[in-house]
């Protein structure tokens, strides 16, 4: 679990330009991430929605957050959750090797 959190922290630092201390809580990460999301959203909807699409944030979930008082924070939670999901998926499939039979039609 600790390794997973470290990978997530590194991914967020790299992708979002965040400077995160060695020890930081999930809530603190979400707060910092929400500030970055607000900056991107201020640049315009095109850049914002393109980023959400690239991160594979479901449109239905994104639309639900638009009615919340703390939109950026709710979107940050979605991003955090999605990034964690990707890390877990990579770890799961990393141990599995594909052979020709796996990819044959």
BAKOLBA-159414 format. One record per atom (N, C-alpha, C): y, z, x. Coordinates in steps of 0.2 Angstrom, whole numbers, always signed. Each point is the difference from the previous one (the first is absolute). Layout:
N
y_z_x
Y_Z_X
...
This chain:
105
y_z_x
-6_+0_+4
+6_+0_-4
+6_+0_+4
+0_+4_+6
+6_+0_+4
+1_-7_+3
-5_-3_+2
+1_-7_+3
+3_-5_-5
-2_+1_-6
+2_-4_-5
+8_+1_-1
+2_+6_+0
+7_+2_-1
+4_-3_+6
-3_+1_+6
+4_-3_+6
+0_-8_+0
-5_-3_-2
+1_-7_-1
+5_-2_-5
+0_+3_-6
+5_-1_-5
+7_+1_+3
+1_+6_+3
+7_+1_+3
+2_-6_+5
-5_-2_+4
+2_-5_+5
+1_-7_-4
-3_-1_-5
+1_-6_-4
+7_+0_-3
+2_+6_-3
+6_+0_-3
+6_+0_+5
-1_+3_+6
+5_-1_+5
+1_-7_+2
-6_-3_+1
+1_-7_+2
+3_-5_-5
-3_+1_-7
+3_-5_-5
+6_+2_-3
+2_+6_+0
+6_+2_-3
+6_+3_+5
-2_+0_+6
+5_+2_+5
+2_+7_-1
-5_+4_-2
+1_+7_-1
-1_+4_+7
+4_+5_+1
-2_+5_+6
-2_+6_-3
-7_+1_+0
-3_+6_-3
-3_+5_+6
+2_+6_-1
-2_+5_+5
-8_+0_+0
-3_+4_+5
-7_+0_+1
-3_+4_-6
+3_+5_-2
-3_+3_-6
+6_+0_-6
-3_-3_-5
+4_-2_-6
-4_+0_-6
+3_+3_-6
-4_+0_-6
+0_-7_-4
-4_-1_-4
+0_-6_-5
+6_+0_-3
+3_+5_-3
+6_+1_-4
+6_-3_+5
+0_+3_+6
+6_-2_+4
-1_-8_+2
-6_-2_+1
-1_-8_+1
+3_-4_-6
-2_+3_-6
+2_-4_-6
+8_+0_-1
+3_+6_+2
+7_+0_+0
+4_-5_+5
-3_+0_+6
+3_-5_+5
-1_-7_-2
-6_-1_-3
-2_-7_-2
+4_-2_-6
+2_+5_-5
+4_-2_-6
+7_-2_+3
+3_+3_+5
+6_-2_+3
+0_-7_+2
-5_-2_+4
-1_-7_+2
-1_-5_-6
-3_+2_-5
-1_-4_-6
+6_-1_-3
+4_+5_-1
+7_+0_-3
+4_-5_+4
+0_+0_+7
+4_-5_+4
-2_-7_-2
-7_-1_+0
-2_-7_-1
+2_-2_-7
-1_+4_-5
+2_-2_-7
+7_-2_+0
+4_+4_+3
+8_-2_+0
+1_-7_+3
-4_-2_+4
+1_-7_+3
-1_-5_-5
-4_+1_-5
-1_-5_-6
-7_+0_-2
-1_-2_-6
-6_+0_-3
-5_-4_+3
+2_-6_+3
-5_-5_+3
-3_+4_+6
+3_+3_+4
-3_+3_+6
-4_+6_-2
+2_+3_-5
-4_+6_-2
-6_-2_-3
+0_-5_-5
-6_-2_-3
-5_-4_+4
+3_-3_+5
-4_-4_+5
-4_+5_+4
+3_+6_+2
-3_+5_+4
-6_+3_-4
+2_+2_-7
-5_+3_-4
-6_-5_-1
+1_-6_+0
-5_-5_-1
-5_+0_+6
+4_+0_+6
-4_+0_+6
-4_+6_+1
+2_+6_-2
-3_+6_+0
-6_+1_-5
+0_-5_-5
-5_+0_-5
+1_+6_-5
+6_+1_-1
+1_+6_-5
+0_-4_-7
-5_+3_-4
-1_-3_-7
+7_+0_-4
+1_-6_-3
+6_-1_-4
+1_+5_-6
-6_+2_-3
+0_+4_-6
+2_+7_+2
-2_+2_+6
+2_+7_+3
+7_+0_+2
+2_-5_+3
+7_-1_+2
+5_+0_-6
-2_-3_-5
+4_+0_-6
+1_+7_-4
-6_+3_+1
+1_+7_-3
+5_+5_+4
+0_-1_+6
+4_+4_+4
+8_-2_-1
+1_-6_-2
+7_-2_-1
+4_+4_-5
-4_+4_-4
+3_+4_-6
+1_+7_+2
-2_+2_+6
+0_+7_+3
+7_+1_+3
+2_+6_-1
+7_+2_+3
+0_-1_+8
-6_+2_+3
+0_-1_+7
-4_-6_+2
+2_-6_-1
-3_-6_+0
-3_-1_+8
+4_+1_+4
-2_-1_+7
-5_+5_+3
+0_+6_-3
-5_+5_+2
-7_-2_-3
+1_-3_-6
-7_-2_-4
-3_-6_+4
+5_-4_+2
-3_-6_+3
-3_+2_+7
+4_+4_+3
-3_+3_+7
-7_+3_-1
-1_+3_-6
-7_+3_-1
-5_-6_-1
+2_-5_-3
-4_-6_-1
-2_-3_+7
+5_-1_+4
-1_-3_+7
-4_+5_+4
+1_+6_+0
-4_+5_+4
-7_-1_-2
-1_+1_-7
-7_-1_-3
-4_-6_+2
+4_-6_+0
-3_-6_+1
-2_-1_+8
+5_+3_+4
-2_-1_+7
-6_+4_+2
+0_+6_-3
-6_+4_+1
-7_-3_-3
+1_-3_-5
-6_-4_-3
-2_-6_+5
+5_-3_+3
-2_-5_+5
-3_+2_+6
+2_+6_+2
-3_+3_+6
-7_+2_-1
-1_+3_-6
-7_+2_-2
-5_-6_-1
+3_-5_-3
-4_-6_-1
-2_-3_+7
+5_-1_+5
-1_-2_+7
-6_+4_+3
+1_+7_-1
-5_+4_+3
-7_-1_-3
+0_-1_-6
-7_-1_-3
-3_-7_+2
+4_-5_+0
-3_-6_+2
-1_-2_+8
+4_+5_+3
-1_-1_+8
-7_+1_+2
-4_+4_-3
-7_+1_+2
-4_-5_-2
+2_-4_-5
-5_-5_-2
+1_-7_+3
-5_-3_+3
+1_-6_+3
-3_-6_-5
+4_-5_+0
-2_-6_-4
-4_-5_+4
-6_-2_-3
-3_-5_+3
+0_-7_-4
-3_-5_+2
+0_-6_-4
-2_+0_-7
-5_+4_-1
-3_+1_-7
+6_+3_-4
+4_+5_+2
+5_+3_-4
+5_-5_-2
+2_-5_+4
+5_-4_-2
-2_-7_-3
-7_-1_+0
-3_-6_-3
+2_-1_-7
+1_-6_-3
+1_-1_-7
-6_+0_-3
